[in-house]
């Protein structure tokens, strides 16, 4: 989606262009919500299959990634990605 740089350009947009931008934004929001839903399902499956509680998950899966320098969000994303793309 193209970023609009100034107010003048924003005011001069046609109704068709505004509608197109609105549809692009709604599609993007839907993709992000779906991605979040998949992440929650993956975490639930990881907990179920591994039969561990959240503290154990944190200690064995997340803390090592944090110690390696990843942010909490990145660490969680890597664990989730490993569920979708196992070795």
C-alpha positions in Angstrom: 0.0 0.0 0.0 1.5 3.3 -1.1 2.0 5.9 1.7 0.4 9.2 1.2 3.0 12.0 1.7 1.0 15.2 2.3 -2.4 16.6 3.0 -2.8 18.0 -0.5 -2.5 14.6 -2.1 -4.9 13.2 0.5 -7.5 15.9 -0.3 -7.2 15.3 -4.0 -7.8 11.5 -3.9 -10.7 10.3 -6.0 -13.6 8.3 -4.5 -12.3 5.3 -6.4 -8.8 5.6 -5.0 -10.2 6.1 -1.4 -12.3 3.0 -1.9 -9.3 1.1 -3.2 -7.2 2.1 -0.2 -10.0 1.2 2.2 -10.2 -2.3 0.7 -6.4 -2.7 0.9 -6.5 -1.7 4.5 -9.3 -4.1 5.4 -7.5 -7.0 3.6 -4.3 -6.2 5.5 -6.1 -6.2 8.8 -7.8 -9.5 8.0 -4.4 -11.1 7.2 -2.9 -9.9 10.4 -5.9 -11.1 12.5 -5.7 -14.5 10.7 -1.9 -14.7 11.3 -2.5 -14.0 15.0 -5.1 -16.7 15.2 -2.7 -19.2 13.7 -0.1 -18.3 16.2 -2.4 -18.9 19.1 -3.4 -22.3 17.6 0.2 -23.2 17.2 1.1 -22.3 20.8 -1.9 -24.3 22.0 -0.8 -27.3 20.0 2.8 -27.0 21.3 1.6 -26.9 24.9 -0.8 -29.9 24.3 1.7 -32.1 22.5 4.7 -31.4 24.7 2.6 -31.6 27.9 4.4 -28.8 29.6 3.2 -25.8 31.6 3.9 -22.2 30.7 6.8 -21.9 33.2 8.6 -24.9 31.7 7.9 -23.6 28.2 9.4 -20.3 29.2 12.5 -21.9 30.8 13.3 -24.3 28.0 12.1 -22.6 24.8 12.0 -18.9 25.4 14.8 -18.0 27.8 17.5 -19.6 25.6 16.4 -17.4 22.7 16.3 -14.3 24.9 19.8 -15.1 26.2 20.9 -15.3 22.5 19.7 -11.7 22.1 16.3 -12.0 20.6 13.4 -9.9 21.8 10.5 -11.7 23.5 8.4 -11.2 20.3 11.1 -12.6 18.1 11.7 -15.5 20.3 8.0 -16.4 20.4 7.8 -16.0 16.6 10.7 -18.4 16.1 9.1 -21.0 18.3 5.8 -20.7 16.4 7.7 -20.8 13.0 9.3 -24.0 14.1 5.9 -25.5 14.6 4.8 -24.7 11.1 8.2 -25.7 9.6 9.6 -28.6 11.6 13.0 -30.1 10.9 
